[in-house]
């Protein structure tokens, strides 16, 4: 047992309880893949949300990083609000970059209408 106490409870006991609690909790989603409308709860999941997530995955596959980064819910909501104007250059060919940027548009109506349409758009850039 530790001699260090926090509010009269040994530190090692507190840490063990926390580790046990973390093992019991379900894994948390990586918010970087969620569409902005899901982050703000302004819409329920639909095809445009799936297209957004696929666009994030495509961007990450091509660049090795997430387009809006990782962070807290507030960080990501702000990143989406600033959106594509401030997203750094991807270094991808222009047609491929445009296709992926369309999929990760903060405006669901500007995204390809389905995963199949996004796939066709990607294929047309190769």
Secondary structure as UniProt FT lines:
FT   STRAND          5..6
FT   TURN            7..8
FT   STRAND          9..10
FT   HELIX           11..24
FT   HELIX           31..33
FT   HELIX           36..39
FT   TURN            40..41
FT   HELIX           47..63
FT   TURN            67..68
FT   HELIX           73..82
FT   HELIX           83..86
FT   HELIX           94..103
FT   HELIX           108..110
FT   HELIX           115..124
//
